[in-house]
Amino acid sequence: MIKILFVCLGNICRSPMAEFILKDMVKKRGLESEFYIESAGTSNEEEGNPVHYGTRRKLSEVGINTSGKYARQMERSDYEKFDYIIGMEEYNIKSILRIVGEDKENKVYRLLDFSNNPRDIADPWYTHNFDITYNDIVEGCNGLLDKLIL
């Protein structure tokens, strides 16, 4: 089983969006039993809060439900639990490494490093553009899934 943890700052916008998009992709390919997918934030400021309404609205447009998901802060022990720890931007990567220490097993990546156009994914909390974030995350998840199942 491949274990993936998506990470952003608060775990209410980008990382849960990535979690549920990838869960949907693997379900549609009949690969659910081969993946364990979760998300977390590097900060505790949103801990216990539900997924942001903008993310919920965008995902519901494409038939994806996020109910039951509440923000949690990433823990040092997550490094041992997951095969891939995937941040949304360079700032997340720095924060992930602050939490886990050295990435000795080469588990930490930016999501769009799996695309043909590596870059950061903008935070829709600030941009208010959940469509662009959604498109970027779909691009990254497609690239990640292609790498993992080939």
DSSP file (Angstrom, degrees, kcal/mol; ACC not computed):
  #  RESIDUE AA STRUCTURE BP1 BP2  ACC     N-H-->O    O-->H-N    N-H-->O    O-->H-N    TCO  KAPPA ALPHA  PHI   PSI    X-CA   Y-CA   Z-CA
    1    1 A M              0   0    0      0, 0.0     2,-0.5     0, 0.0    34,-0.2   0.000 360.0 360.0 360.0 134.5    0.0    0.0    0.0
    2    2 A I  E     -a   35   0A   0     32,-2.9    34,-2.6    80,-0.0     2,-0.5  -0.834 360.0-155.6 -95.1 124.6    1.3    3.5   -0.9
    3    3 A K  E     -a   36   0A   0     -2,-0.5    80,-2.1    32,-0.2    81,-1.9  -0.898  12.7-175.8-109.0 122.1    0.7    6.0    1.8
    4    4 A I  E     -ab  37  84A   0     32,-2.9    34,-2.2    -2,-0.5     2,-0.5  -0.957  11.3-167.9-123.1 131.9    0.5    9.7    0.8
    5    5 A L  E     -ab  38  85A   0     79,-2.7    81,-3.1    -2,-0.4     2,-0.4  -0.978   9.9-156.4-118.4 118.3    0.1   12.7    3.1
    6    6 A F  E     -ab  39  86A   0     32,-2.4    34,-2.3    -2,-0.5     2,-0.4  -0.758  16.3-166.2 -90.6 140.5   -0.7   16.1    1.4
    7    7 A V  E     +ab  40  87A   0     79,-3.0    81,-0.9    -2,-0.4     2,-0.2  -0.988  20.5 151.8-135.7 134.8    0.3   19.1    3.4
    8    8 A C  E     -a   41   0A   0     32,-1.5    34,-1.9    -2,-0.4    35,-0.3  -0.695  57.8 -81.3-136.0-164.5   -0.4   22.9    3.2
    9    9 A L  S    S+     0   0    0     32,-0.3    34,-2.6    -2,-0.2    37,-0.2   0.980 117.2   7.7 -69.4 -57.4   -0.5   25.6    5.9
   10   10 A G  S    S-     0   0    0     31,-0.2    31,-0.3    32,-0.2    36,-0.1   0.601  87.4-126.8-106.9 -12.2   -3.9   25.1    7.6
   11   11 A N  S    S+     0   0    0     29,-0.3    30,-0.1    60,-0.1    61,-0.1   0.841  85.9  95.3  66.6  36.2   -5.3   21.9    6.1
   12   12 A I  S    S+     0   0    0     39,-0.1    40,-2.6    59,-0.1    43,-0.2   0.538  89.9  18.5-125.1 -16.0   -8.6   23.5    5.1
   13   13 A C  S  > S+     0   0    0     38,-0.2     4,-1.4    42,-0.1     5,-0.1   0.668 125.1  17.8-117.5 -81.0   -8.0   24.5    1.4
   14   14 A R  H  > S+     0   0    0      2,-0.2     4,-2.6     1,-0.2     5,-0.2   0.925 121.1  48.1 -72.3 -48.4   -5.3   22.9   -0.8
   15   15 A S  H  > S+     0   0    0      1,-0.2     4,-2.6     2,-0.2    -1,-0.2   0.906 114.7  45.1 -67.5 -40.0   -4.2   19.8    1.1
   16   16 A P  H  > S+     0   0    0      0, 0.0     4,-2.6     0, 0.0     5,-0.3   0.875 111.6  55.0 -67.9 -31.5   -7.8   18.5    1.6
   17   17 A M  H  X S+     0   0    0     -4,-1.4     4,-2.2     2,-0.2    -2,-0.2   0.945 111.3  43.9 -61.0 -46.1   -8.5   19.3   -2.0
   18   18 A A  H  X S+     0   0    0     -4,-2.6     4,-2.6     2,-0.2     5,-0.3   0.910 111.8  54.4 -64.1 -42.8   -5.6   17.2   -3.1
   19   19 A E  H  X S+     0   0    0     -4,-2.6     4,-2.1     1,-0.2    -2,-0.2   0.941 114.3  39.1 -55.7 -50.6   -6.5   14.4   -0.6
   20   20 A F  H  X S+     0   0    0     -4,-2.6     4,-2.0     2,-0.2    -1,-0.2   0.818 113.9  53.7 -76.9 -30.3  -10.1   14.1   -2.0
   21   21 A I  H  X S+     0   0    0     -4,-2.2     4,-2.3    -5,-0.3    -1,-0.2   0.944 112.8  43.8 -65.5 -47.0   -9.1   14.6   -5.6
   22   22 A L  H  X S+     0   0    0     -4,-2.6     4,-2.7     2,-0.2     5,-0.3   0.900 111.5  53.6 -67.2 -38.9   -6.6   11.8   -5.5
   23   23 A K  H  X S+     0   0    0     -4,-2.1     4,-2.0    -5,-0.3    -1,-0.2   0.916 110.7  47.9 -58.0 -42.5   -9.0    9.6   -3.5
   24   24 A D  H  X S+     0   0    0     -4,-2.0     4,-2.4     2,-0.2    -2,-0.2   0.903 111.1  51.0 -64.5 -42.3  -11.5   10.1   -6.3
   25   25 A M  H  X S+     0   0    0     -4,-2.3     4,-1.1     1,-0.2    -2,-0.2   0.922 112.4  44.5 -63.1 -45.3   -8.9    9.3   -9.0
   26   26 A V  H  <>S+     0   0    0     -4,-2.7     5,-3.3     1,-0.2     6,-0.5   0.862 112.0  53.4 -70.9 -33.1   -7.8    6.1   -7.4
   27   27 A K  H ><5S+     0   0    0     -4,-2.0     3,-1.6    -5,-0.3    -2,-0.2   0.937 107.4  50.9 -63.1 -45.9  -11.4    5.0   -6.8
   28   28 A K  H 3<5S+     0   0    0     -4,-2.4    -1,-0.2     1,-0.3    -2,-0.2   0.745 112.1  48.0 -65.2 -23.2  -12.3    5.6  -10.4
   29   29 A R  T 3<5S-     0   0    0     -4,-1.1    -1,-0.3    -5,-0.2    -2,-0.2   0.389 115.4-115.5 -96.1   2.4   -9.4    3.4  -11.5
   30   30 A G  T < 5S+     0   0    0     -3,-1.6    -3,-0.2    -4,-0.3     3,-0.2   0.801  83.3 118.8  70.9  28.7  -10.3    0.7   -9.0
   31   31 A L    > < +     0   0    0     -5,-3.3     3,-2.1    -6,-0.1     4,-0.4   0.204  25.0 117.6-111.2  14.2   -7.1    1.2   -7.0
   32   32 A E  G >  S+     0   0    0     -6,-0.5     3,-1.3     1,-0.3    -1,-0.1   0.847  74.0  55.2 -52.0 -40.2   -8.6    2.2   -3.6
   33   33 A S  G 3  S+     0   0    0      1,-0.2    -1,-0.3    -3,-0.2    -2,-0.1   0.634 103.5  57.0 -72.1 -12.0   -7.0   -0.8   -1.8
   34   34 A E  G <  S+     0   0    0     -3,-2.1   -32,-2.9   -33,-0.1     2,-0.4   0.485 104.2  57.7 -96.0  -4.0   -3.6    0.2   -3.0
   35   35 A F  E <   -a    2   0A   0     -3,-1.3     2,-0.4    -4,-0.4   -32,-0.2  -0.963  51.3-167.5-132.5 144.7   -3.5    3.7   -1.5
   36   36 A Y  E     -a    3   0A   0    -34,-2.6   -32,-2.9    -2,-0.4     2,-0.4  -0.992  24.1-175.6-123.4 121.0   -3.9    5.3    1.9
   37   37 A I  E     +a    4   0A   0     -2,-0.4     2,-0.3   -34,-0.2   -32,-0.2  -0.968  12.0 151.9-128.3 131.9   -4.4    9.1    1.4
   38   38 A E  E     -a    5   0A   0    -34,-2.2   -32,-2.4    -2,-0.4     2,-0.3  -0.856  24.4-142.6-143.7 174.5   -4.6   11.8    4.1
   39   39 A S  E     +a    6   0A   0     -2,-0.3     2,-0.3   -34,-0.2   -32,-0.2  -0.979  16.9 170.0-144.1 159.7   -3.9   15.5    4.6
   40   40 A A  E     -a    7   0A   0    -34,-2.3   -32,-1.5    -2,-0.3   -29,-0.3  -0.947  24.9-119.6-156.1 170.7   -2.6   17.8    7.3
   41   41 A G  E     -ac   8  73A   0     31,-2.5    33,-3.6    -2,-0.3   -32,-0.3  -0.842  13.6-135.7-117.3 157.1   -1.3   21.3    7.9
   42   42 A T  S    S+     0   0    0    -34,-1.9     2,-0.3    -2,-0.3   -33,-0.2   0.671  92.3  58.4 -82.3 -16.9    2.0   22.6    9.1
   43   43 A S        -     0   0    0    -34,-2.6     3,-0.2   -35,-0.3    -2,-0.2  -0.734  69.9-146.6-108.8 158.4    0.1   25.0   11.4
   44   44 A N  S >  S+     0   0    0     -2,-0.3     3,-1.2     1,-0.1    29,-0.1   0.328  73.4 103.1-101.1   6.4   -2.3   24.3   14.2
   45   45 A E  T 3  S+     0   0    0      1,-0.3    -1,-0.1   -36,-0.2   -35,-0.1   0.745  90.4  33.4 -66.5 -22.9   -4.4   27.5   13.6
   46   46 A E  T >  S+     0   0    0     -3,-0.2     3,-2.7   -37,-0.2    25,-0.4   0.344  84.2 146.2-109.0   5.0   -7.2   25.7   11.8
   47   47 A E  T <  S+     0   0    0     -3,-1.2    25,-0.2     1,-0.3    -3,-0.1  -0.140  72.4  13.7 -50.7 129.3   -7.0   22.4   13.8
   48   48 A G  T 3  S+     0   0    0     23,-2.9    -1,-0.3     1,-0.3    24,-0.1   0.292  98.0 123.8  88.3  -9.3  -10.5   20.9   14.2
   49   49 A N    <   -     0   0    0     -3,-2.7    22,-3.2     1,-0.1    -1,-0.3  -0.536  62.5-113.7 -83.9 151.3  -12.1   23.1   11.6
   50   50 A P  B     -E   70   0B   0      0, 0.0    20,-0.2     0, 0.0    -1,-0.1  -0.215  50.0 -68.5 -73.5 172.2  -13.9   21.6    8.6
   51   51 A V        -     0   0    0     18,-0.7   -38,-0.2    15,-0.2   -39,-0.1  -0.349  66.6 -91.4 -59.3 139.1  -12.8   22.0    5.0
   52   52 A H     >  -     0   0    0    -40,-2.6     4,-2.6     1,-0.1     3,-0.4  -0.198  31.5-121.5 -54.1 141.4  -13.0   25.6    3.7
   53   53 A Y  H  > S+     0   0    0      1,-0.2     4,-2.7     2,-0.2     5,-0.2   0.820 111.6  57.4 -59.2 -31.9  -16.3   26.4    2.0
   54   54 A G  H  > S+     0   0    0      2,-0.2     4,-2.2     1,-0.2    -1,-0.2   0.897 110.0  43.5 -66.0 -40.3  -14.5   27.4   -1.2
   55   55 A T  H  > S+     0   0    0     -3,-0.4     4,-2.7   -43,-0.2     5,-0.3   0.919 114.5  50.1 -68.8 -44.3  -12.9   24.0   -1.4
   56   56 A R  H  X S+     0   0    0     -4,-2.6     4,-2.2     1,-0.2    -2,-0.2   0.920 112.7  47.5 -59.3 -43.8  -16.1   22.2   -0.5
   57   57 A R  H  X S+     0   0    0     -4,-2.7     4,-1.4    -5,-0.2    -2,-0.2   0.930 113.0  47.2 -64.6 -46.2  -18.0   24.1   -3.2
   58   58 A K  H  X S+     0   0    0     -4,-2.2     4,-0.6     1,-0.2     3,-0.3   0.927 114.7  46.0 -63.5 -44.9  -15.4   23.5   -5.9
   59   59 A L  H ><>S+     0   0    0     -4,-2.7     5,-2.8     1,-0.2     3,-0.9   0.861 107.9  56.4 -68.7 -34.0  -15.2   19.8   -5.2
   60   60 A S  H ><5S+     0   0    0     -4,-2.2     3,-1.4    -5,-0.3    -1,-0.2   0.827  97.4  64.6 -66.7 -28.3  -19.0   19.4   -5.0
   61   61 A E  H 3<5S+     0   0    0     -4,-1.4    -1,-0.2    -3,-0.3    -2,-0.2   0.804 108.7  40.2 -60.1 -29.0  -19.2   20.9   -8.5
   62   62 A V  T <<5S-     0   0    0     -3,-0.9    -1,-0.3    -4,-0.6    -2,-0.2   0.170 126.4 -99.1-108.4  16.1  -17.2   17.8   -9.7
   63   63 A G  T < 5S+     0   0    0     -3,-1.4     2,-0.5     1,-0.2    -3,-0.2   0.733  77.8 135.3  80.2  23.8  -19.1   15.3   -7.5
   64   64 A I      < -     0   0    0     -5,-2.8     2,-0.4    -8,-0.1    -1,-0.2  -0.925  38.5-156.1-110.5 128.2  -16.6   15.0   -4.6
   65   65 A N        -     0   0    0     -2,-0.5    -9,-0.0   -45,-0.1     0, 0.0  -0.842  13.5-176.1-104.5 135.5  -17.7   15.1   -1.0
   66   66 A T    >   +     0   0    0     -2,-0.4     3,-1.7   -10,-0.1   -15,-0.2   0.253  32.4 142.0-111.5  10.6  -15.4   16.2    1.8
   67   67 A S  T 3   +     0   0    0      1,-0.2     3,-0.1   -17,-0.1    -2,-0.1  -0.206  64.1  31.0 -59.6 144.3  -17.7   15.6    4.8
   68   68 A G  T 3  S+     0   0    0      1,-0.3     2,-0.5   -17,-0.0    -1,-0.2   0.317  88.5 122.2  92.5  -7.4  -16.1   14.2    7.9
   69   69 A K    <   +     0   0    0     -3,-1.7   -18,-0.7   -57,-0.0     2,-0.4  -0.780  34.8 176.6 -92.8 128.4  -12.7   15.9    7.2
   70   70 A Y  B     -E   50   0B   0     -2,-0.5   -23,-0.1   -20,-0.2   -21,-0.1  -0.982  36.0 -97.7-129.6 143.3  -11.4   18.2    9.9
   71   71 A A        +     0   0    0    -22,-3.2   -23,-2.9    -2,-0.4     2,-0.3  -0.226  42.1 179.7 -61.0 142.2   -8.0   20.0    9.9
   72   72 A R        -     0   0    0    -25,-0.2   -31,-2.5   -24,-0.1     2,-0.4  -0.976  27.7-113.9-139.1 155.0   -5.2   18.5   11.8
   73   73 A Q  B     -c   41   0A   0     -2,-0.3   -31,-0.2   -33,-0.2   -29,-0.1  -0.709  35.2-110.2 -89.2 139.4   -1.6   19.5   12.3
   74   74 A M        -     0   0    0    -33,-3.6     2,-0.3    -2,-0.4    -1,-0.1  -0.363  34.8-151.4 -62.7 144.9    1.2   17.4   10.8
   75   75 A E    >   -     0   0    0      1,-0.1     3,-1.7    -2,-0.0     4,-0.4  -0.853  25.9-115.0-119.4 156.4    3.3   15.5   13.4
   76   76 A R  T >  S+     0   0    0     -2,-0.3     3,-1.6     1,-0.3     4,-0.4   0.867 114.6  62.5 -54.4 -38.5    6.9   14.4   13.4
   77   77 A S  T >> S+     0   0    0      1,-0.3     4,-1.3     2,-0.2     3,-0.8   0.674  84.1  77.6 -65.7 -17.2    5.7   10.8   13.5
   78   78 A D  H <> S+     0   0    0     -3,-1.7     4,-1.9     1,-0.2    -1,-0.3   0.796  81.6  68.4 -62.2 -26.3    3.9   11.2   10.1
   79   79 A Y  H <4 S+     0   0    0     -3,-1.6    -1,-0.2    -4,-0.4    -2,-0.2   0.896 104.7  40.5 -60.6 -38.9    7.3   10.9    8.5
   80   80 A E  H <4 S+     0   0    0     -3,-0.8    -1,-0.2    -4,-0.4    -2,-0.2   0.789 114.1  53.9 -78.5 -27.9    7.5    7.3    9.4
   81   81 A K  H  < S+     0   0    0     -4,-1.3     2,-0.3     2,-0.0    -2,-0.2   0.772 104.6  57.8 -78.5 -27.1    3.8    6.6    8.6
   82   82 A F     <  -     0   0    0     -4,-1.9   -78,-0.2     1,-0.1     3,-0.1  -0.797  57.3-155.9-115.6 149.0    3.8    7.9    5.0
   83   83 A D  S    S+     0   0    0    -80,-2.1     2,-0.4    -2,-0.3   -79,-0.2   0.785  90.3  29.7 -84.4 -32.5    5.8    7.1    1.9
   84   84 A Y  E     -b    4   0A   0    -81,-1.9   -79,-2.7     2,-0.0     2,-0.5  -0.998  60.2-169.5-132.3 131.8    5.2   10.5    0.3
   85   85 A I  E     -bd   5 108A   0     22,-2.9    24,-2.1    -2,-0.4     2,-0.6  -0.969  19.5-168.6-120.9 112.2    4.7   13.8    2.1
   86   86 A I  E     -bd   6 109A   0    -81,-3.1   -79,-3.0    -2,-0.5    24,-0.2  -0.891   6.1-166.2-118.8 112.7    3.6   16.3   -0.5
   87   87 A G  E     -bd   7 110A   0     22,-2.9    24,-2.5    -2,-0.6   -79,-0.2  -0.444  21.8-135.1 -88.4 165.7    3.5   20.0    0.1
   88   88 A M  S    S+     0   0    0    -81,-0.9    33,-2.5    22,-0.2     2,-0.3   0.681  82.2   8.7 -93.9 -21.5    1.7   22.6   -2.1
   89   89 A E  S  > S-     0   0    0     31,-0.2     4,-1.7     1,-0.1     3,-0.4  -0.948  82.1 -95.4-153.7 168.1    4.5   25.2   -2.2
   90   90 A E  H  > S+     0   0    0     -2,-0.3     4,-2.2     1,-0.2     5,-0.2   0.856 120.9  58.2 -59.4 -37.6    8.1   25.8   -1.3
   91   91 A Y  H  > S+     0   0    0      1,-0.2     4,-2.1     2,-0.2    -1,-0.2   0.901 104.9  51.3 -60.7 -40.5    7.1   27.4    2.0
   92   92 A N  H  > S+     0   0    0     -3,-0.4     4,-3.0     2,-0.2    -1,-0.2   0.906 106.8  54.3 -61.4 -41.0    5.2   24.2    3.0
   93   93 A I  H  X S+     0   0    0     -4,-1.7     4,-2.5     1,-0.2    -2,-0.2   0.928 108.5  48.3 -60.2 -45.6    8.3   22.1    2.2
   94   94 A K  H  X S+     0   0    0     -4,-2.2     4,-1.6     1,-0.2    -1,-0.2   0.905 114.0  47.0 -60.7 -41.2   10.4   24.3    4.6
   95   95 A S  H  X S+     0   0    0     -4,-2.1     4,-1.7     2,-0.2    -2,-0.2   0.887 110.0  52.6 -68.9 -39.1    7.7   23.9    7.3
   96   96 A I  H  X S+     0   0    0     -4,-3.0     4,-2.8     1,-0.2     5,-0.3   0.935 110.4  48.0 -59.5 -46.9    7.5   20.2    6.7
   97   97 A L  H  X S+     0   0    0     -4,-2.5     4,-2.2     1,-0.2    -1,-0.2   0.826 107.1  56.3 -66.2 -31.1   11.3   19.8    7.1
   98   98 A R  H  < S+     0   0    0     -4,-1.6    -1,-0.2    -5,-0.2    -2,-0.2   0.881 113.5  41.9 -64.4 -37.1   11.1   22.0   10.3
   99   99 A I  H  < S+     0   0    0     -4,-1.7    -2,-0.2    -3,-0.2    -1,-0.2   0.923 127.2  28.4 -75.9 -45.8    8.6   19.5   11.7
  100  100 A V  H  < S-     0   0    0     -4,-2.8     2,-0.3     1,-0.3    -3,-0.2   0.646  95.9-140.7 -94.8 -15.4   10.2   16.2   10.6
  101  101 A G     <  +     0   0    0     -4,-2.2    -1,-0.3    -5,-0.3    -2,-0.1  -0.664  64.5  10.9  86.9-148.6   13.9   17.2   10.5
  102  102 A E        -     0   0    0     -2,-0.3     2,-1.4     1,-0.1     3,-0.2  -0.349  67.7-130.6 -68.4 142.3   16.0   15.8    7.7
  103  103 A D    >   +     0   0    0      1,-0.2     3,-1.2     2,-0.1    -1,-0.1  -0.572  42.5 161.0 -90.5  71.0   14.4   14.1    4.7
  104  104 A K  T 3  S+     0   0    0     -2,-1.4    -1,-0.2     1,-0.3    -2,-0.0   0.764  71.8  45.6 -66.7 -27.1   16.7   11.1    4.8
  105  105 A E  T 3  S-     0   0    0     -3,-0.2    -1,-0.3     0, 0.0    -2,-0.1   0.290 108.8-118.3-102.5   9.7   14.3    8.8    2.8
  106  106 A N    <   +     0   0    0     -3,-1.2    -2,-0.1     1,-0.1    -3,-0.0   0.944  68.6 136.6  54.8  55.6   13.5   11.4    0.1
  107  107 A K        +     0   0    0    -23,-0.1   -22,-2.9   -25,-0.0     2,-0.5   0.577  38.8  91.9-103.0 -15.4    9.8   11.4    0.9
  108  108 A V  E     +d   85   0A   0    -24,-0.2     2,-0.3    -5,-0.1   -22,-0.2  -0.737  47.7 148.6 -98.4 126.0    9.1   15.2    0.7
  109  109 A Y  E     -d   86   0A   0    -24,-2.1   -22,-2.9    -2,-0.5     2,-0.4  -0.930  46.9-111.4-142.3 162.5    8.0   16.8   -2.6
  110  110 A R  E >   -d   87   0A   0     -2,-0.3     3,-1.5   -24,-0.2     4,-0.3  -0.803  35.2-123.9 -89.3 145.2    5.9   19.7   -3.9
  111  111 A L  G >  S+     0   0    0    -24,-2.5     3,-1.7    -2,-0.4   -23,-0.1   0.910 109.3  52.4 -59.1 -44.0    2.8   18.3   -5.7
  112  112 A L  G >  S+     0   0    0      7,-0.4     3,-1.2     1,-0.3    -1,-0.3   0.473  85.9  83.4 -78.8   2.2    3.6   20.1   -9.0
  113  113 A D  G <  S+     0   0    0     -3,-1.5    -1,-0.3     1,-0.2    -2,-0.2   0.664  87.9  58.9 -68.7 -15.4    7.1   18.6   -9.0
  114  114 A F  G <  S+     0   0    0     -3,-1.7    -1,-0.2    -4,-0.3    -2,-0.2   0.375  97.9  78.9 -91.5   3.5    5.2   15.6  -10.5
  115  115 A S  S <  S-     0   0    0     -3,-1.2    25,-0.1     4,-0.1    24,-0.0  -0.482  92.8-110.1-102.6 175.4    4.0   17.7  -13.4
  116  116 A N  S    S+     0   0    0      1,-0.2    -3,-0.1    -2,-0.2    -1,-0.1   0.516 115.6  48.0 -80.3  -5.6    5.6   18.9  -16.6
  117  117 A N  S    S-     0   0    0     -5,-0.2    -1,-0.2     2,-0.1    -3,-0.1  -0.621  83.5-157.0-135.3  73.8    5.6   22.4  -15.2
  118  118 A P        +     0   0    0      0, 0.0     2,-0.3     0, 0.0    -5,-0.2  -0.266  36.5 125.0 -58.4 132.0    7.0   22.4  -11.6
  119  119 A R        -     0   0    0    -31,-0.1    -7,-0.4   -30,-0.0     2,-0.1  -0.966  59.7 -76.0-170.5 172.8    5.8   25.3   -9.5
  120  120 A D        -     0   0    0     -2,-0.3     2,-0.6    -9,-0.1   -31,-0.2  -0.466  39.2-125.4 -77.6 155.2    4.0   26.3   -6.3
  121  121 A I        -     0   0    0    -33,-2.5    12,-0.1    -2,-0.1  -107,-0.1  -0.930  30.4-121.5-102.3 122.3    0.2   26.0   -6.0
  122  122 A A        -     0   0    0     -2,-0.6    14,-0.1     1,-0.1   -33,-0.0  -0.286  22.8-114.7 -64.3 145.9   -1.3   29.4   -5.0
  123  123 A D    >>  -     0   0    0      1,-0.1     4,-2.2  -110,-0.0     3,-1.5  -0.733  17.1-156.6 -84.8 114.3   -3.3   29.4   -1.7
  124  124 A P  H 3> S+     0   0    0      0, 0.0     4,-1.9     0, 0.0    -1,-0.1   0.646  87.8  76.9 -69.5 -11.6   -6.9   30.2   -2.5
  125  125 A W  H 34 S+     0   0    0      1,-0.2     5,-0.0     2,-0.2    -3,-0.0   0.886 112.7  24.8 -58.1 -37.0   -7.4   31.5    1.1
  126  126 A Y  H <4 S+     0   0    0     -3,-1.5    -1,-0.2     3,-0.1    -4,-0.0   0.825 129.9  41.4 -95.6 -39.7   -5.5   34.5   -0.3
  127  127 A T  H  < S-     0   0    0     -4,-2.2    -2,-0.2     2,-0.1     3,-0.1   0.756  85.6-147.4 -82.5 -24.2   -6.3   34.5   -4.0
  128  128 A H     <  +     0   0    0     -4,-1.9     2,-0.8    -5,-0.2     3,-0.2   0.606  61.4 122.1  63.9  13.8  -10.0   33.4   -3.6
  129  129 A N     >  +     0   0    0      1,-0.2     4,-1.5    -6,-0.1    -1,-0.2  -0.767  27.8 165.0-110.0  87.8   -9.5   31.5   -6.9
  130  130 A F  H  > S+     0   0    0     -2,-0.8     4,-2.5     1,-0.2    -1,-0.2   0.719  72.1  65.1 -74.1 -21.9  -10.4   27.9   -6.1
  131  131 A D  H  > S+     0   0    0      2,-0.2     4,-2.5     1,-0.2    -1,-0.2   0.936 103.8  44.3 -66.2 -46.7  -10.7   27.1   -9.9
  132  132 A I  H  > S+     0   0    0      2,-0.2     4,-2.5     1,-0.2     5,-0.2   0.927 115.0  49.3 -63.6 -44.5   -7.0   27.7  -10.5
  133  133 A T  H  X S+     0   0    0     -4,-1.5     4,-2.6     1,-0.2    -2,-0.2   0.926 110.9  50.3 -60.0 -45.2   -6.0   25.8   -7.4
  134  134 A Y  H  X S+     0   0    0     -4,-2.5     4,-2.7     1,-0.2     5,-0.2   0.941 110.9  48.4 -58.3 -49.2   -8.3   22.9   -8.4
  135  135 A N  H  X S+     0   0    0     -4,-2.5     4,-2.2     1,-0.2    -1,-0.2   0.901 112.5  48.8 -60.1 -42.3   -6.7   22.8  -11.9
  136  136 A D  H  X S+     0   0    0     -4,-2.5     4,-2.4     2,-0.2    -1,-0.2   0.909 112.2  48.3 -63.8 -42.2   -3.2   22.9  -10.5
  137  137 A I  H  X S+     0   0    0     -4,-2.6     4,-3.0     2,-0.2     5,-0.2   0.897 110.1  51.0 -68.5 -39.8   -4.0   20.1   -8.0
  138  138 A V  H  X S+     0   0    0     -4,-2.7     4,-2.5     2,-0.2     5,-0.2   0.928 110.7  50.5 -60.7 -43.6   -5.6   17.9  -10.7
  139  139 A E  H  X S+     0   0    0     -4,-2.2     4,-2.0    -5,-0.2    -2,-0.2   0.932 114.0  44.1 -58.5 -47.1   -2.5   18.4  -12.8
  140  140 A G  H  X S+     0   0    0     -4,-2.4     4,-2.6     2,-0.2    -2,-0.2   0.903 113.0  50.1 -66.7 -42.1   -0.2   17.4   -9.9
  141  141 A C  H  X S+     0   0    0     -4,-3.0     4,-2.8     2,-0.2     5,-0.2   0.883 109.4  52.0 -66.0 -38.3   -2.3   14.4   -8.9
  142  142 A N  H  X S+     0   0    0     -4,-2.5     4,-2.4    -5,-0.2    -1,-0.2   0.929 112.4  46.1 -61.4 -44.5   -2.4   13.1  -12.4
  143  143 A G  H  X S+     0   0    0     -4,-2.0     4,-1.9    -5,-0.2    -2,-0.2   0.905 113.8  48.3 -64.4 -41.9    1.4   13.4  -12.6
  144  144 A L  H  X S+     0   0    0     -4,-2.6     4,-2.2     2,-0.2    -2,-0.2   0.936 112.9  47.4 -62.9 -47.6    1.8   11.7   -9.2
  145  145 A L  H  X S+     0   0    0     -4,-2.8     4,-2.3     1,-0.2    -2,-0.2   0.899 109.8  53.2 -63.9 -40.8   -0.5    8.9  -10.1
  146  146 A D  H  X S+     0   0    0     -4,-2.4     4,-0.8    -5,-0.2    -1,-0.2   0.906 111.0  47.5 -59.0 -41.3    1.2    8.3  -13.4
  147  147 A K  H  < S+     0   0    0     -4,-1.9     3,-0.2     1,-0.2    -2,-0.2   0.893 115.3  45.4 -66.6 -39.3    4.5    8.1  -11.6
  148  148 A L  H  < S+     0   0    0     -4,-2.2    -2,-0.2     1,-0.2    -1,-0.2   0.785 117.3  39.0 -79.5 -28.8    3.2    5.7   -9.0
  149  149 A I  H  <        0   0    0     -4,-2.3    -1,-0.2     1,-0.2    -2,-0.2   0.419 360.0 360.0-106.8   3.5    1.2    3.2  -11.2
  150  150 A L     <        0   0    0     -4,-0.8    -1,-0.2    -3,-0.2    -2,-0.1   0.473 360.0 360.0 -82.0 360.0    3.5    2.9  -14.2
